[in-house]
């Protein structure tokens, strides 16, 4: 268990790469920090590799749109890794307007013995050069360099909320409130608009796109969710513009639960395909739902994340928390799902045993190698000694971003400006 404190900045996204050896975080200051898992050492076999800082670089800078008199924040909204093809790593990072492709590579040798320059890099006087030398590579301290390889800009009028790499690894998509664009990794000056829900008259606008993701195996299929609580599955083979969805997932609302806040809390903040590609998971304000791709009229599973907040919706509306966008993730085998809550709590639901647990990511209970104790929230009435009252929850401490190692029980949890890495107890 570790936590890294970025005092200056709030973590805005967390993402493991495809092997789980690297973990990237993006923050509000436009920085990307990559952690690398240490190799297991012979003398400490029980200490499964810990994650240490591997590379830090500034991905985005604050900008100003002079035409609209708008400041464009540098905050990193999403990071997505590309599968590793060679020794270098590639990742996409995006702020509200611009997606960048970064190459992260290692250098542990440097060339010496140039003919036209001296060792300091100054040009030599050609008259003094009487012999030709063959430059040689000398070992040097390991350097990790991050270089921007592509910048995909000027394609979004609204804020980008999602990027997703296609399974063909040649294309990716970026989604904003009203449109989804398809990009080729090699082409930066044009993208193809695949979804456009902008009405001719903006006063007729009733919903916005909240999240979008490609299917993990079928490069023609993707889903996107909306603020109305619906999910659309689209097939790019059907037509070039995917405004007509192939499938439409929506759960009819229970009239007895209807309230002033119904529409706000039904907005979907995250949508994720399972690794198998057979299910999708969606997160709204109070629940996580699992949908079978072959059943559109209702989810196959619904998990209550923090049902005790139903009575608190009024105050959560007043302090704007009701608009918080919680993410959700699958474990590597799709058997457990995880999502965040308030008071630095995060929730795990085991789909097989139907057991669930609430854990807390905080400085106090996260000494290295400590074991996390399950937390319980009580509503009204008598409070047991190990429970916390719903009235004493801290709504300023929220876990919006989490990530799960692709094959092991290692999770990363971002709590404001701390990153916690927890792993299953081994022997």
C-alpha positions in Angstrom: 0.0 0.0 0.0 1.4 3.3 -1.0 0.2 6.8 -1.4 1.9 9.6 -3.3 0.9 13.1 -2.4 0.8 15.6 -5.2 0.0 18.6 -3.0 -0.3 21.0 -5.9 -2.7 18.9 -7.9 -5.8 16.8 -7.9 -5.6 13.5 -9.8 -8.2 13.5 -12.7 -7.5 10.1 -14.3 -5.8 6.8 -13.5 -5.0 4.0 -16.0 -3.0 0.8 -16.0 -1.3 -0.2 -19.3 -2.1 -3.6 -21.0 0.4 -5.6 -18.9 -0.2 -3.8 -15.6 3.6 -3.0 -15.4 2.9 0.7 -15.7 0.3 3.0 -14.2 -0.4 6.5 -15.4 -2.1 9.3 -13.6 -3.1 12.6 -15.1 -3.8 15.7 -13.0 -5.5 19.1 -13.0 -2.2 20.8 -13.7 -1.8 19.0 -17.0 0.9 16.6 -15.8 1.2 12.9 -16.5 3.0 10.8 -13.9 3.8 7.2 -14.8 4.6 4.6 -12.1 6.5 1.4 -12.9 6.3 -1.8 -11.0 9.6 -2.9 -9.6 10.8 -6.4 -10.5 10.6 -9.0 -7.8 14.0 -9.3 -6.1 15.5 -12.7 -5.2 16.0 -12.0 -1.5 12.5 -10.5 -1.0 10.2 -12.8 -2.9 7.2 -12.0 -0.8 7.4 -8.3 -1.7 5.6 -8.3 -5.0 6.9 -5.4 -7.0 5.9 -2.0 -5.7 5.1 0.9 -8.0 7.6 3.8 -8.2 7.7 6.9 -10.2 9.1 6.1 -13.7 8.5 9.3 -15.6 6.8 12.7 -15.1 6.0 15.1 -17.9 3.8 18.1 -18.7 1.3 16.9 -21.2 -1.0 20.0 -21.6 -0.5 23.7 -20.9 -3.3 26.2 -20.2 -4.5 27.9 -23.4 -6.8 30.8 -24.3 -9.3 30.7 -27.1 -9.3 34.3 -28.3 -12.3 33.8 -30.6 -14.5 32.7 -27.8 -12.7 34.5 -24.9 -12.5 31.2 -23.1 -9.7 29.7 -21.0 -8.9 26.1 -21.9 -7.9 24.2 -18.8 -4.8 22.1 -18.9 -6.5 19.4 -16.8 -6.0 15.8 -18.2 -9.5 14.3 -18.7 -8.5 10.8 -19.8 -5.4 8.7 -20.5 -5.5 5.6 -22.7 -2.5 3.3 -23.4 -1.8 1.7 -26.7 -0.7 -2.0 -26.6 3.1 -2.2 -26.6 4.6 -3.0 -30.0 8.3 -2.4 -29.2 10.6 -1.1 -26.4 8.8 2.2 -26.2 5.4 2.9 -24.7 2.7 5.0 -26.3 -0.3 6.7 -24.6 -3.0 9.1 -25.5 -3.9 12.0 -23.2 -6.5 14.6 -23.6 -7.7 17.8 -22.0 -11.0 19.5 -23.0 -9.9 20.2 -26.6 -6.7 18.5 -27.7 -5.6 14.8 -27.8 -1.9 14.1 -27.8 0.0 10.9 -28.5 3.0 10.5 -26.3 6.0 8.2 -26.8 7.8 7.2 -23.6 11.2 5.6 -24.2 14.4 4.8 -22.3 17.9 5.8 -23.1 21.0 4.4 -21.3 23.6 5.1 -24.0 24.9 8.3 -25.5 27.0 8.8 -28.7 30.5 10.2 -28.2 33.3 11.1 -30.6 31.6 13.3 -33.3 33.7 14.6 -36.0 32.4 18.1 -36.5 31.5 18.9 -32.8 33.5 18.6 -29.6 32.2 16.7 -26.5 30.4 19.8 -25.3 28.5 20.1 -28.6 30.3 23.2 -29.9 31.3 23.1 -33.6 35.0 22.5 -34.3 37.0 24.6 -36.7 37.1 22.5 -39.9 40.8 23.4 -40.3 41.7 21.4 -37.2 39.9 18.3 -38.3 42.6 16.0 -39.8 41.2 12.6 -39.2 37.8 10.9 -39.3 36.5 9.2 -36.1 33.8 6.6 -35.8 31.4 7.8 -33.0 30.9 5.2 -30.2 28.0 4.6 -27.8 28.9 4.9 -24.2 26.8 3.9 -21.2 25.1 6.6 -19.2 22.5 6.9 -16.4 19.1 5.7 -17.5 16.9 8.5 -18.9 13.2 8.2 -19.5 12.1 10.6 -22.2 8.5 11.5 -23.1 8.1 13.0 -26.5 4.8 14.2 -28.2 4.5 12.3 -31.5 1.1 13.5 -32.6 -1.2 16.4 -31.7 -4.9 15.9 -32.6 -6.5 19.4 -32.3 -9.3 21.6 -33.5 -11.9 18.9 -33.9 -14.1 19.6 -30.8 -16.4 22.5 -30.2 -17.4 21.1 -26.8 -15.4 19.5 -24.0 -13.9 16.1 -24.6 -15.1 13.6 -22.0 -13.8 10.3 -23.5 -11.1 8.8 -25.7 -11.0 5.1 -26.6 -8.5 3.1 -28.7 -10.0 0.8 -31.2 -9.1 -2.9 -31.3 -7.6 -2.5 -34.8 -5.0 -0.2 -33.1 -5.1 2.0 -36.1 -8.0 4.3 -35.0 -9.4 5.8 -31.9 -12.3 8.0 -31.0 -12.8 11.1 -29.0 -16.2 12.1 -27.6 -17.5 15.5 -26.4 -21.0 16.5 -25.2 -22.6 16.4 -28.7 -20.3 14.6 -31.1 -18.0 11.6 -31.5 -15.0 11.7 -33.9 -13.0 8.9 -35.3 -9.3 9.4 -35.9 -6.5 7.6 -37.6 -3.3 7.6 -35.5 -1.3 8.7 -38.6 -3.6 11.6 -39.6 -3.7 14.6 -37.3 -5.4 17.3 -39.5 -8.7 15.5 -40.0 -11.1 13.3 -38.2 -14.3 11.6 -39.2 -17.5 12.6 -37.4 -19.4 9.3 -36.5 -22.0 10.6 -34.1 -23.6 14.1 -34.0 -26.6 14.6 -31.7 -26.5 18.4 -31.9 -30.1 19.7 -32.7 -30.6 22.3 -35.4 -31.9 24.6 -32.7 -29.9 24.4 -29.5 -33.0 25.3 -27.5 -34.3 21.8 -28.3 -31.3 20.1 -26.7 -32.5 17.5 -24.3 -29.4 15.3 -23.7 -25.7 15.2 -24.0 -23.1 12.4 -24.5 -21.4 11.5 -21.2 -19.0 8.7 -22.1 -18.1 6.5 -25.1 -16.0 3.3 -25.6 -15.1 0.9 -28.3 -15.8 -2.8 -28.1 -12.7 -4.7 -26.9 -12.7 -7.2 -29.8 -15.0 -5.9 -32.6 -13.5 -2.8 -34.3 -16.9 -1.8 -35.8 -18.8 -1.6 -32.6 -18.9 1.1 -29.9 -21.2 2.4 -27.2 -22.0 5.8 -25.8 -24.1 6.8 -22.8 -26.2 9.9 -22.3 -27.3 12.3 -19.5 -30.8 10.8 -19.9 -29.6 7.4 -18.6 -29.6 5.6 -21.9 -26.9 3.7 -23.7 -26.7 3.3 -27.5 -24.7 0.6 -29.2 -23.6 1.6 -32.7 -22.2 -0.4 -35.6 -20.0 1.4 -38.1 -20.7 -1.1 -40.8 -24.4 -0.1 -40.9 -23.7 3.5 -42.0 -20.9 6.0 -41.9 -22.8 8.4 -39.6 -23.9 6.3 -36.6 -26.8 8.6 -35.6 -29.1 5.6 -35.8 -28.1 3.1 -33.1 -28.2 -0.6 -33.5 -29.2 -1.3 -29.9 -30.8 1.0 -27.3 -30.4 0.1 -23.6 -32.8 1.8 -21.1 -34.4 0.8 -17.9 -38.0 2.0 -17.5 -38.3 4.2 -14.5 -40.1 3.0 -11.4 -42.9 5.6 -11.0 -42.8 5.2 -7.2 -39.2 6.4 -7.1 -40.0 9.6 -9.2 -38.7 12.8 -7.7 -37.4 16.2 -8.6 -33.9 14.7 -8.8 -34.8 11.6 -10.9 -33.4 13.0 -14.2 -30.2 14.3 -12.7 -29.3 11.0 -10.8 -30.2 8.9 -13.8 -27.4 10.5 -15.9 -24.7 8.0 -16.7 -21.2 9.1 -15.7 -19.3 6.1 -17.1 -19.7 3.2 -19.4 -17.3 0.2 -19.8 -17.3 -3.0 -21.8 -16.4 -6.1 -19.9 -13.1 -7.7 -21.0 -15.1 -10.5 -22.6 -17.1 -8.0 -24.6 -20.4 -9.6 -23.7 -21.6 -7.1 -21.1 -21.4 -3.4 -20.5 -21.4 -1.7 -17.1 -22.8 1.8 -16.4 -22.5 4.0 -13.4 -25.1 6.6 -12.5 -25.3 8.6 -9.3 -26.6 5.9 -7.0 -26.0 2.6 -8.8 -23.8 0.5 -11.0 -25.7 -1.6 -13.6 -24.5 -4.5 -15.7 -26.2 -5.0 -19.1 -26.1 -8.0 -21.3 -25.6 -6.9 -24.9 -28.4 -9.2 -25.9 -31.0 -7.7 -23.6 -31.9 -4.0 -24.0 -34.9 -3.5 -21.9 -33.3 -3.8 -18.4 -29.9 -4.5 -16.8 -29.1 -8.0 -15.6 -27.6 -6.7 -12.4 -28.0 -3.6 -10.4 -25.8 -2.7 -7.4 -26.6 0.1 -4.9 -23.4 2.1 -4.3 -24.7 4.4 -1.6 -28.4 4.1 -1.3 -28.3 5.9 2.0 -27.8 9.1 0.1 -31.3 9.0 -1.3 -32.6 11.1 1.6 -29.7 13.6 1.2 -30.2 14.5 -2.5 -31.5 17.9 -1.6 -28.3 19.0 0.1 -26.2 17.2 -2.5 -27.9 19.2 -5.1 -27.2 22.4 -3.2 -23.5 21.7 -2.9 -23.2 20.5 -6.5 -22.1 17.0 -5.5 -25.1 15.5 -7.3 -23.2 16.3 -10.6 -20.1 14.4 -9.6 -19.0 12.0 -12.3 -18.0 8.6 -10.7 -16.2 6.0 -12.9 -16.4 2.3 -12.7 -14.0 -0.6 -13.5 -14.0 -4.4 -14.0 -11.4 -6.7 -12.6 -9.4 -8.8 -15.1 -11.9 -11.7 -15.1 -15.0 -9.5 -15.1 -16.1 -11.2 -11.8 -15.8 -8.1 -9.6 -16.6 -4.5 -10.2 -15.4 -1.4 -8.4 -16.5 2.2 -8.1 -16.0 5.1 -5.8 -18.1 7.0 -3.3 -17.8 9.8 -0.7 -15.8 10.0 2.4 -12.9 8.4 0.5 -14.9 5.2 0.4 -14.8 2.8 -2.6 -17.1 -0.1 -3.2 -16.5 -3.6 -4.6 -19.2 -6.0 -5.8 -18.6 -9.6 -6.4 -20.9 -10.7 -9.2 -20.7 -14.4 -8.3 -21.2 -14.4 -4.6 -23.2 -11.2 -4.6 -21.1 -10.0 -1.7 -20.1 -6.4 -1.5 -17.6 -4.4 0.6 -16.9 -0.8 1.4 -13.3 0.2 1.8 -11.6 3.5 2.7 -8.6 5.1 1.1 -7.2 7.5 3.7 -3.8 8.4 5.1 -4.8 7.2 8.6 -5.5 3.6 7.8 -3.0 3.1 5.0 0.2 2.2 6.6 2.3 0.1 4.2 1.2 -3.6 4.3 -1.7 -2.7 6.6 -5.0 -4.6 6.0 -8.0 -2.5 5.0 -11.0 -3.0 7.3 -14.5 -3.0 5.7 -16.5 0.2 6.6 -20.2 0.4 7.2 -22.6 3.4 7.0 -25.6 3.5 9.2 -28.8 5.4 8.6 -30.6 6.9 11.6 -31.2 5.1 14.8 -28.5 3.5 16.9 -24.9 3.5 15.6 -22.7 0.5 16.3 -19.1 1.4 17.3 -17.5 0.4 14.0 -20.1 2.2 11.9 -20.1 5.7 10.6 -23.3 7.8 10.5 -24.5 9.1 7.1 -24.6 12.6 8.6 -20.9 12.6 9.3 -19.7 11.6 5.8 -17.3 14.1 4.2 -18.6 15.0 0.7 -15.5 16.9 -0.2 -13.5 13.6 -0.1 -14.6 11.6 -3.1 -13.2 8.8 -5.1 -14.1 9.4 -8.7 -11.2 7.6 -10.5 -10.0 4.0 -9.9 -8.2 1.4 -12.0 -7.8 -2.3 -11.8 -4.7 -4.2 -12.9 -5.5 -6.2 -16.0 -4.6 -9.6 -14.6 -3.9 -9.3 -10.8 -5.7 -8.1 -7.8 -4.0 -4.8 -7.7 -6.1 -1.6 -7.7 -5.2 2.1 -7.9 -7.5 4.6 -6.2 -7.2 8.3 -6.6 -8.5 10.2 -3.6 -8.2 14.0 -4.4 -4.4 14.5 -4.6 -3.3 11.1 -3.2 -2.8 7.9 -5.2 -3.3 4.7 -3.3 -2.2 1.3 -4.6 -3.7 -1.7 -2.8 -3.1 -5.4 -3.5 -4.5 -8.6 -2.4 -2.8 -10.1 0.6 -0.3 -12.7 -0.7 0.7 -15.5 1.7 
